[in-house]
Amino acid sequence: ELNSDSNYYNVPNDTQFEDQVIIINNAVAGRIDVSVLAADFNMDKAEFLTMHRLAVSSFGNLDMPRLRELFGQDQSFVDLTESDLAMLNTIPFIIFDKSWFQIYDFFNGVTNVFNSDGLYWNYDYHVWKIFGVSPFANARMFTNTTPEVVSVTISPTAVTVSPGQRAQFMAEVETKGFQNKSVVWSTDNDAVTIGSNGLLTVPGNIATGTTINVTATSTADSTKSASAVLTVG
């Protein structure tokens, strides 16, 4: 059945049984009967046992130094805190479309350099990979914590920008239970555009002294928002 609740871009999509993958915490799998887990996923025991399943010791057991080495230059990388890792440890299982998480081999090979001092060769084995997730593929995470948006803050809260120039706004969303941290940007002036990344463009023909209210509203909870004031000067 098509639904738009299980992927990042909220596009109507479905995932056939043969394309579904479940990753489950070993401790949870050991405590809960397979029949119970099958019922949770709306399938019988035989179906559950034949689906693609991977068991992990813990979702929070991550090698952060290695992750920083692999993804540190990616602007979207978030360095997880001890509290983040502890929260990950509470996840019992996740289920997703097999196309959601993707790994591609970019380069795989060996290079060598002769060391003339020791009269031997130095060999280096290179493995380069591309990691990605699809915003259109379905993925669900199960948690015992109720997802909640605590607050939204925006920076800067006040800024002056000349006509024809741009201003970059940032939104920070505090959440509980792995709630979605994305926001929707808007202004109270139809002539002023602001992108999904918070970059605002002031038209060249706008009058000096004009004030514009910029708002970041939580995607998950529209009652949580924050505003800033931009003055054209």
PAFI-614803 format. One line per 4 residues: number of its first residue (from 1); for each residue x, y, z of N, C-alpha, C. Coordinates in steps of 0.05 Angstrom, whole numbers, always signed. Example, Ala and Ser with C-alpha at 12.3 -4.5 7.8 and 13.67 -1.06 7.14 Angstrom:
1> +264/-114/+156/+246/-90/+156/+264/-66/+156; +257/-45/+142/+273/-21/+143/+258/+1/+157
***
This chain:
1> +17/-24/+0/+0/+0/+0/+18/+25/+0; +12/+43/-18/+27/+68/-20/+22/+86/+4; +43/+97/+16/+40/+117/+36/+64/+136/+35; +61/+159/+47/+82/+179/+46/+94/+185/+73
5> +90/+167/+92/+100/+171/+120/+127/+158/+126; +138/+144/+107/+161/+128/+114/+187/+135/+99; +187/+158/+85/+211/+166/+72/+216/+196/+76; +240/+205/+73/+248/+232/+81/+233/+253/+65
9> +228/+249/+39/+215/+269/+22/+185/+265/+22; +174/+246/+37/+145/+242/+40/+131/+238/+13; +144/+222/-5/+132/+216/-30/+117/+189/-27; +94/+186/-40/+79/+160/-38/+96/+137/-49
13> +100/+117/-32/+118/+96/-40/+110/+71/-24; +118/+48/-34/+114/+23/-19/+139/+5/-23; +142/-15/-6/+165/-33/-7/+154/-62/-7; +160/-77/-28/+151/-104/-29/+166/-121/-8
17> +153/-143/+0/+164/-159/+22/+193/-168/+16; +198/-177/-9/+224/-187/-15/+246/-165/-15; +238/-140/-14/+257/-118/-13/+260/-106/+15; +246/-117/+35/+247/-107/+62/+270/-120/+77
21> +284/-103/+93/+307/-112/+109/+302/-103/+138; +307/-120/+157/+304/-113/+185/+331/-117/+199; +339/-97/+215/+363/-99/+232/+353/-98/+260; +359/-119/+276/+348/-122/+303/+370/-124/+324
25> +365/-112/+347/+384/-114/+369/+384/-142/+380; +407/-154/+384/+409/-181/+394/+394/-186/+420; +397/-166/+438/+384/-169/+464/+354/-170/+461; +343/-154/+443/+314/-154/+439/+305/-180/+426
29> +320/-189/+406/+314/-214/+393/+314/-238/+413; +332/-236/+433/+333/-258/+452/+311/-258/+472; +299/-234/+476/+278/-232/+497/+250/-236/+486; +246/-231/+460/+219/-232/+448/+217/-256/+430
33> +194/-270/+433/+189/-293/+416/+185/-285/+387; +194/-302/+369/+193/-296/+340/+164/-291/+332; +145/-305/+343/+117/-302/+336/+107/-274/+343; +117/-263/+365/+110/-235/+373/+121/-215/+353
37> +147/-219/+346/+159/-201/+327/+144/-202/+300; +137/-226/+291/+123/-229/+266/+96/-213/+267; +82/-215/+289/+57/-201/+292/+61/-171/+291; +83/-161/+303/+89/-133/+302/+92/-122/+274
41> +102/-139/+256/+107/-131/+228/+84/-141/+210; +62/-149/+222/+38/-156/+207/+44/-179/+187; +57/-200/+196/+63/-223/+179/+64/-248/+197; +61/-271/+184/+62/-295/+200/+91/-303/+206
45> +95/-323/+224/+121/-331/+233/+139/-340/+210; +127/-355/+191/+143/-366/+168/+154/-343/+151; +136/-323/+147/+145/-300/+131/+168/-285/+145; +165/-281/+171/+185/-266/+186/+212/-280/+185
49> +212/-306/+187/+237/-322/+187/+251/-321/+159; +235/-316/+138/+248/-316/+111/+255/-288/+102; +248/-267/+117/+255/-240/+108/+285/-234/+113; +296/-214/+101/+324/-207/+105/+328/-195/+132
53> +343/-209/+149/+347/-200/+177/+377/-199/+183; +385/-178/+197/+412/-175/+207/+411/-169/+237; +428/-182/+252/+429/-178/+281/+453/-162/+289; +450/-142/+306/+472/-126/+316/+473/-127/+346
57> +497/-123/+358/+499/-123/+387/+486/-98/+399; +488/-76/+384/+476/-51/+394/+477/-30/+372; +457/-13/+369/+458/+9/+350/+476/+32/+358; +483/+32/+384/+500/+54/+394/+529/+46/+397
61> +536/+22/+389/+563/+12/+390/+578/+20/+365; +585/+46/+364/+598/+57/+340/+627/+65/+345; +643/+62/+324/+671/+70/+325/+672/+99/+316; +668/+118/+334/+667/+146/+327/+692/+156/+314
65> +717/+150/+325/+741/+159/+311/+742/+151/+282; +734/+127/+276/+734/+118/+248/+713/+132/+232; +689/+136/+244/+668/+151/+229/+677/+179/+223; +691/+192/+242/+701/+219/+237/+721/+219/+214
69> +738/+198/+213/+757/+196/+191/+744/+192/+164; +722/+177/+164/+708/+171/+139/+691/+194/+129; +677/+207/+148/+656/+226/+140/+661/+254/+151; +684/+259/+163/+689/+285/+176/+688/+308/+157
73> +694/+304/+131/+693/+326/+112/+666/+331/+100; +647/+313/+107/+619/+316/+97/+605/+336/+114; +594/+358/+102/+581/+379/+117/+556/+369/+132; +545/+347/+123/+521/+336/+137/+528/+318/+160
77> +554/+312/+164/+561/+294/+185/+557/+307/+212; +545/+292/+231/+540/+301/+258/+556/+284/+277; +573/+296/+294/+589/+282/+313/+571/+274/+337; +567/+249/+341/+549/+239/+362/+561/+242/+390
81> +545/+251/+408/+553/+253/+436/+548/+227/+451; +557/+226/+476/+552/+202/+492/+522/+198/+497; +507/+220/+500/+478/+218/+504/+465/+208/+478; +476/+216/+455/+465/+206/+429/+469/+176/+427
85> +493/+167/+434/+499/+138/+432/+482/+123/+452; +477/+134/+475/+460/+120/+495/+432/+118/+484; +422/+139/+471/+396/+138/+459/+394/+117/+437; +415/+115/+421/+416/+95/+400/+414/+67/+411
89> +425/+63/+435/+424/+37/+448/+396/+28/+455; +377/+46/+456/+350/+39/+463/+334/+30/+440; +345/+31/+415/+330/+23/+391/+328/-7/+390; +304/-19/+389/+302/-48/+387/+307/-59/+359
93> +295/-45/+338/+300/-54/+311/+292/-32/+291; +301/-35/+267/+293/-17/+245/+286/-34/+221; +269/-24/+204/+262/-38/+179/+262/-19/+156; +273/-27/+133/+276/-8/+111/+277/-23/+84
97> +272/-7/+64/+275/-17/+36/+305/-21/+30; +311/-43/+17/+339/-50/+12/+353/-28/-5; +338/-12/-19/+351/+10/-35/+355/+35/-18; +346/+35/+7/+349/+59/+24/+379/+64/+30
101> +394/+44/+39/+422/+47/+45/+439/+35/+22; +458/+51/+12/+473/+43/-11/+503/+47/-7; +518/+27/-16/+547/+28/-15/+558/+20/-42; +575/+37/-53/+587/+32/-79/+618/+32/-77
105> +631/+12/-90/+660/+12/-91/+669/+32/-112; +684/+52/-103/+694/+72/-121/+722/+65/-132; +738/+54/-115/+765/+45/-123/+774/+23/-104; +787/+3/-116/+797/-20/-100/+823/-29/-113
109> +846/-24/-100/+871/-31/-113/+895/-28/-94; +918/-37/-104/+943/-37/-88/+963/-20/-103; +977/-3/-87/+999/+13/-98/+1024/+4/-82; +1048/+8/-95/+1072/+0/-82/+1095/+21/-87
113> +1112/+24/-68/+1135/+41/-69/+1159/+26/-59; +1182/+28/-74/+1206/+14/-65/+1221/+30/-45; +1228/+18/-22/+1243/+31/-1/+1273/+24/-6; +1288/+44/-15/+1316/+38/-22/+1333/+34/+2
117> +1325/+46/+25/+1342/+43/+50/+1341/+14/+59; +1318/+2/+59/+1316/-25/+69/+1314/-46/+47; +1315/-37/+22/+1314/-55/-1/+1289/-73/+0; +1266/-60/+5/+1241/-75/+5/+1219/-57/-6
121> +1196/-69/-11/+1173/-54/-22/+1152/-48/-1; +1141/-24/-2/+1119/-17/+15/+1093/-19/-2; +1074/-35/+8/+1049/-39/-6/+1026/-26/+9; +1010/-11/-5/+986/+2/+6/+961/-8/-8
125> +942/-18/+8/+917/-28/-2/+896/-6/+1; +884/+3/-21/+865/+25/-21/+837/+14/-26; +818/+22/-9/+790/+16/-12/+774/+42/-10; +764/+51/-31/+749/+76/-32/+719/+69/-37
129> +701/+79/-21/+673/+73/-24/+656/+98/-23; +633/+96/-34/+613/+117/-33/+589/+107/-17; +582/+121/+4/+560/+114/+21/+537/+134/+17; +512/+124/+16/+490/+142/+12/+464/+129/+22
133> +444/+147/+26/+417/+138/+33/+398/+152/+13; +377/+138/+6/+357/+149/-12/+335/+163/+3; +330/+188/-3/+308/+203/+10/+280/+194/+1; +279/+177/-20/+254/+168/-31/+247/+139/-21
137> +266/+124/-12/+261/+97/-3/+251/+96/+26; +234/+77/+31/+221/+75/+58/+241/+65/+79; +238/+76/+103/+254/+67/+126/+239/+74/+151; +238/+55/+170/+224/+60/+196/+242/+51/+218
141> +243/+68/+239/+257/+61/+264/+238/+59/+286; +241/+38/+303/+223/+34/+326/+238/+43/+351; +224/+57/+369/+236/+66/+393/+216/+66/+416; +226/+64/+441/+209/+65/+464/+203/+93/+474
145> +217/+112/+462/+215/+140/+470/+196/+155/+451; +177/+170/+462/+158/+184/+445/+172/+207/+431; +172/+208/+404/+184/+229/+389/+172/+256/+396; +188/+276/+399/+178/+303/+407/+197/+325/+398
149> +186/+347/+389/+202/+371/+384/+201/+389/+409; +224/+394/+421/+225/+410/+445/+225/+439/+439; +243/+448/+421/+244/+476/+414/+258/+480/+388; +255/+504/+377/+268/+513/+352/+281/+540/+358
153> +307/+543/+352/+321/+568/+354/+333/+575/+327; +335/+601/+322/+345/+611/+297/+367/+631/+301; +387/+631/+284/+409/+650/+286/+418/+658/+258; +425/+684/+254/+423/+705/+274/+394/+713/+278
157> +389/+726/+301/+361/+734/+307/+355/+761/+294; +376/+777/+288/+372/+803/+275/+396/+808/+257; +391/+818/+233/+413/+823/+214/+404/+845/+195; +424/+861/+186/+419/+882/+166/+433/+875/+140
161> +419/+875/+118/+430/+867/+92/+423/+887/+71; +442/+893/+54/+437/+913/+32/+421/+900/+9; +406/+916/-6/+391/+906/-29/+410/+891/-48; +400/+868/-57/+416/+852/-76/+435/+832/-62
165> +437/+833/-36/+455/+816/-21/+440/+792/-9; +455/+774/+4/+443/+750/+16/+449/+749/+46; +433/+733/+59/+438/+728/+88/+433/+698/+93; +451/+687/+109/+448/+658/+116/+437/+655/+144
169> +415/+641/+146/+403/+635/+172/+406/+606/+179; +409/+600/+204/+412/+572/+214/+391/+567/+234; +380/+543/+234/+360/+534/+253/+370/+510/+268; +366/+511/+295/+374/+488/+312/+348/+477/+325
173> +343/+452/+321/+319/+439/+331/+326/+419/+353; +317/+424/+377/+321/+405/+399/+298/+385/+400; +305/+359/+400/+284/+339/+399/+288/+317/+420; +268/+300/+423/+270/+276/+438/+260/+253/+421
177> +270/+229/+427/+260/+205/+413/+265/+205/+384; +287/+217/+375/+295/+216/+346/+275/+230/+328; +262/+250/+338/+243/+264/+321/+258/+279/+299; +244/+283/+276/+255/+296/+253/+263/+325/+260
181> +288/+332/+253/+298/+359/+260/+297/+379/+237; +284/+372/+215/+283/+390/+192/+263/+413/+198; +266/+435/+183/+249/+458/+186/+240/+467/+158; +219/+483/+158/+209/+496/+134/+214/+526/+138
185> +228/+539/+118/+234/+567/+120/+213/+584/+106; +207/+607/+117/+187/+625/+104/+193/+654/+112; +182/+673/+97/+184/+701/+103/+156/+713/+101; +153/+737/+112/+127/+751/+110/+127/+771/+87
189> +146/+768/+68/+147/+786/+45/+150/+769/+20; +129/+769/+3/+128/+752/-20/+151/+758/-40; +163/+782/-38/+184/+789/-57/+211/+778/-49; +213/+767/-25/+238/+757/-14/+237/+727/-13
193> +258/+714/-25/+259/+685/-26/+279/+675/-6; +273/+651/+5/+292/+638/+23/+291/+608/+16; +315/+597/+13/+318/+569/+5/+314/+550/+28; +313/+524/+22/+309/+503/+42/+333/+501/+61
197> +356/+513/+53/+380/+513/+70/+382/+538/+87; +362/+556/+86/+362/+580/+102/+376/+604/+89; +383/+601/+64/+397/+623/+50/+376/+642/+38; +376/+667/+47/+356/+687/+38/+368/+707/+19
201> +354/+713/-2/+362/+732/-22/+345/+757/-21; +357/+780/-18/+343/+806/-17/+343/+817/-45; +319/+823/-56/+318/+835/-84/+332/+862/-85; +343/+868/-108/+357/+893/-112/+339/+917/-111
205> +313/+914/-117/+295/+936/-118/+279/+941/-93; +285/+927/-72/+270/+930/-47/+278/+955/-33; +260/+969/-20/+265/+995/-7/+282/+992/+18; +301/+1010/+21/+318/+1011/+45/+300/+1017/+69
209> +305/+1003/+91/+289/+1007/+115/+267/+986/+118; +263/+970/+97/+243/+949/+99/+251/+928/+119; +233/+919/+136/+238/+897/+154/+223/+872/+145; +237/+850/+148/+226/+824/+139/+228/+804/+162
213> +206/+791/+168/+206/+770/+188/+212/+743/+175; +233/+730/+185/+241/+703/+175/+234/+682/+196; +221/+661/+187/+211/+641/+206/+221/+613/+198; +229/+598/+218/+236/+570/+214/+216/+554/+230
217> +201/+537/+217/+180/+521/+230/+187/+491/+228; +184/+478/+251/+190/+449/+252/+172/+434/+232; +185/+416/+217/+169/+399/+198/+152/+380/+213; +162/+370/+235/+147/+350/+251/+126/+361/+268
221> +129/+386/+278/+110/+398/+296/+108/+428/+289; +87/+435/+275/+84/+462/+265/+79/+482/+287; +74/+473/+311/+70/+492/+334/+97/+502/+345; +119/+489/+336/+145/+497/+345/+160/+512/+322
225> +167/+537/+328/+180/+554/+308/+197/+575/+321; +213/+589/+305/+229/+611/+315/+231/+632/+293; +234/+658/+300/+235/+679/+280/+259/+697/+284; +266/+710/+262/+287/+730/+262/+278/+754/+246
229> +292/+777/+249/+284/+801/+235/+307/+810/+217; +301/+813/+192/+321/+823/+172/+313/+851/+164; +332/+869/+166/+328/+897/+158/+344/+903/+133; +331/+915/+114/+344/+922/+89/+357/+950/+94
233> +383/+951/+91/+397/+976/+97/+421/+981/+79
***
